Amino acid sequence: MTPDARRKRRLAALGTFLAVSIGVSFLAIPFLSGFVARFVPASVEATIGAQMIDELGKETDFCQESEGLQALDIMVEALAAQTDGTYEFRVYVADQELLNAFAAPGGHIVLYRSVVEEAGSAEEIAGVLAHEMAHVTNGHPARGMVEAMGYGVFRLFTVDDSMGAELVKSTVVNHYSREDELEADRSGVDLLNAANMDSRGLLAFFDRLSDRGQEIPGALEFLSTHPSGETRKDALENYVSEAKPVLTDAQWKALRTVCQETGPAVYVGPG
């Protein structure tokens, strides 16, 4: 073999090695995201979450009626007190007809107006809220953030003002796995039980959505087919329990009118 042929062979081998290495690295991102997410500072998570709320605020107003927010705050405070304090929860109600809720990085949680309108009781809203808080405490938004950033993940350690917009566009929210959803359901019920709040509301909310079926436009996470509402109900049947009402009748009535006043983002919570 001539020297030139040997050189070409070495270059071809090196090229193959690099191509395989890059391919393996891309495939490894989803598997490594949970590990990498542990090293993202909580302050960075909170900053990016706030940017995502700012981006949402360019598309919609937020509900601001004070008595309604006070009622919601009772739920948030009671549930947050059962967590380890890693996250300062901030909960918003977006004035949009979308039957959904999502947890952004850093403890920012958004309930859409239709969740309040569709719910038949304060316990149902508490179930949705506890589910989203459980996503946060289980690290699901942080892992989703890392996956969405891909090979730009190291920018997370030098956060800039564009990241929130990028993550909103990458649909980091509402794309959890079957395992994530089931884990958030169970952990959410655990939060409710620890707070001595009636934890049957999440099951009641699943029933409500199931009864409405495809009549509900824009129902995203809670009508996900992976897993189905029935699967999620069955997994929780032995864990939910009856307890004291989440709110008084007056507080529940106030929460139902939380969107009578709207404006820029306002949050409730211990943060």
JOMOFEN-V552445 format. One line per field, one symbol per residue. psi: psi as a letter, one per 20 degrees, with the letter a starting at -180 (. if undefined). burial: 1 if it has 9 or more other C-alpha atoms within 8 Angstrom, else 0. Layout:
BEGIN
psi = ???
burial = ???
END
This chain:
BEGIN
psi = pqhhhhghgghgggggggggggghgghighhihhghhhipqhhgggghghhhggghiihqrqpjpghghhghhgggggghiirjjhqopopqopmqmpnrqqprqjjppppqhhgghhqirhhgghggghghhhgghjjghgghggghhcijhihhilpriihggghghjlhqklqrghgghghgghghgggghjlqojihghhgggghhhhcjioqjoegijqjnrrhgghghiihjhqqpaqqgrrgghghghhjhjhprbrpprrri.
burial = 0000010000000000000000000000100011011001010111111111111010011111101111111111111111100011111111110111111111111111111100100111111111111111101111111111100010010010001110110011100100011111111111111010111111111111110000010011111100111001101100010000011000110111111001001001110
END
